[in-house]
Amino acid sequence: MSASFDRLSQLCAKRYSVDASIIKPEGDVFETLKIDSFQAAELMSELEMEFDVEIPDYELQDIKTFGALAGAIDARL
């Protein structure tokens, strides 16, 4: 997987106190991290600052997995 996926998984693991090994590209972001849509919006703000990218809300609506999220980040790096 991409370098951004590795950074993404480390950030999510630290922020939500989960083991990074459970974060898989095909894993559902909401289920894996046990977060709601408000927490997901906060996470996106953090990720956009960390990676210095901006991902439009309309694109985020279709993103459910860590792999898709990493792909959206990679597309803007």
N, C-alpha and C positions, 0 to 999 in steps of 0.2 A: 504494500500500500504506500501511499505518498507520505512525504515528510510532514505535510500538513495534517494528515490523519494521525500520525504519531503525536504531534503537538496537541491536536484537538483532544485525543484520548487522555493525555496527561492532564490537560487543563480541566476536563470534565471530571476525571477521577478525583483530582484534588478538590475542586469546588464542591462536589457532591459526596465526598468521602466514600467513594466506591473503589474497588480494586480495578486498576486499569486493564487487567486481563479479561474482564467481562465485557469490555467495550470492543465490539467487533464491527467491521464495516456493514454487515447486514443487520446489525442490531437496531431495534427501534429506540430512538433517542428518549422518548417519553417513558417507555416501559423500563428501559435499562437504568435510567437515572431516577425514576419515580418522581417525575416533575410534571407540573401542569403548564398550561400555555403561558401564564404570567412568568413563571420561572424560565421557560424556554425563551421568552423575549429578553429577559435579563441576560441569559447565557449568550444569546446572539449579540447583544451589545458588547459584552466582554470579548467575544471572539472577533468581532469586527475591529475592536481596538487592538487586540493582540496581534492580529494578522494585517492590520492597516488596510482593510477592505470594506466595501459597503455592498451588502446583498439586499436587493429590493424585497419588500414584504411579499409582493406577488410571487416571487420565486420561492420564498421560504414556505409558503403554504403547501407546496407539493413535497417538501423535504421531510422524510420520516426516519431515515436511517443515518447512521454516522458516516457511511460511505458516500451518500448523496450530499451530506453537509460538507464533507472534505472536498468533494468534487466541485461544489459551488465556490468554496474558498479558493481552490486551485485555479479555477477559471478566471479569477480576478488577481492572481499574483503575477 
